Amino acid sequence: MGVRSDLDANFDYEIVDEFLDHYSMMVDSMEIMIIDLSKPNMYRRSVDELFRVFHNIKSASGFLQIEPMLRLSTFVEEALEELRKREKPINEDTVNWLLRVSDMFAQWHDDLKLDNELTHVKYSLLKLPDLD
């Protein structure tokens, strides 16, 4: 029994389906927003939208009690809050870290679709790059 089965057993089917639909859209949009963070003319809009994506994932995963997703999205949201205070594009290390984070959320999307257990978070994601 995987994570999807657990969700279906503990929550209304429509809530789970709505979460999966929205989660899929958010995961699909992450990579382009992350890449746009390195572009001066796209930075503000991308960092704000990416913050909203992770805030929404944090809220939904908290409600659905998906602990690894809740913890990582909270960690990333806090980093993005720091980036929102800046006006300049982010460095390459931060872009690469966020892309690896995006890959983790994409892996979890696959885990949900295939009704697997959630893949363990890679330790390297828990170390923030130098945000300056």
N, C-alpha and C positions, 0 to 999 in steps of 0.2 A: 504494500500500500504506500503510495507516494503522497506528495504534498497536495496535489489536486484532490485526491480521495479524502484526505484529512479536511480540506476546506469544504468539500461537498457534504461531508458528514456533520460538520459543525455550523454551517451557515446556509442560508437560503441560496438555492441554485442561481437565482437571478442576480444576487449580490456578487457571487463568485464570478459569474459570466461577465457582468459589467466591469468588475475589477480586471479580469483578464483582457477584455477588449481595450480598456483604457491603458493598461500596463503595456500591452503590445504597441500601441501608438506612441507611448512615451519612450519606450526602448528604441523604437525605430527612428525617433527624432533626435536622440541624444548625440549621435556621432557628428552630425552636421552642426549642431549648436556648439559642440566642443571645439571643432575645427574653426568655427567662426569667432571663437574667443581670441584668436591670434590676429584678427583683423580689426584695425582701429575703428573703422566705420560700423562694424557689427558687434563690437564688444558689449556695449551697454544692453542692447536688446537680448543678446544671446545669454549673458550672465543672469539677467533677470528671469528669462524664460527657463533656463536650466535650473535655477533655484526653485522655481515653481514646480517643475517636474519632480525634483527630489523631495520637495515638501509634500506633494501629492502622494508620491510613493510611500513616504514616511507615514503619512496619515492613514492611508489604506492598509499598509502592512501592519500598522499598529492595531487597527480595528480587527483585522483578520488574524492577528497574533502570529505573524510570520516573522519570528524574532531575528534571524540573520539579516533579512531584508530591512527590517526596521532599524537595526543597529548600523548597518552600512549607510543607509540613506540618511540617517541622522548625522553621521560623521561627515558625509559629503556635503550635506546641507550647511553644516557649520563652516566648512571650508569655503563654500560658495558665498556665504554671508560675508566672510572676510574679503573675498574677491569683489563683491558688490561695492565695497568702499573705495575701490580703485577706479581710476579713469583710463589707465593704460592697458593694452592687451597683455595677456599672460605669457609666461616663458614656455619654452618647448618641454621642459620637464613636467610642468603642470598640465599641459595639453596631453602628454603621453600618459600621465597618471590618470587623468580623467577618461581617456580612451580605454585604459585597462579596467577602470571602474565600469564603464559602459559595457565592456565585454562580459564582466561578471553578471550584470543585470540581464544581458542577453542570454547568458548561460542559464540563469534562473528562469528566464522565459521558456527556454527549451525544456528545462526540468518540469515546469508546470504543465506544458503541453503533453509531455510524455508520461506524466504522473510518476516521476522519479522523486527521490529525496533531493532536497536542495544541495547543490554542489557546495563544498566548504569554501569559505572566503579565503582568498590567497592572502597570506600574511603581508606581502609587499603592498597591498592596498591600504593597509592600516598605518602606513608611514607616509605622512604628508611630504610632498616635495617642498623645496624652498619656494614660497609663493611670490617672492620678490623678483 
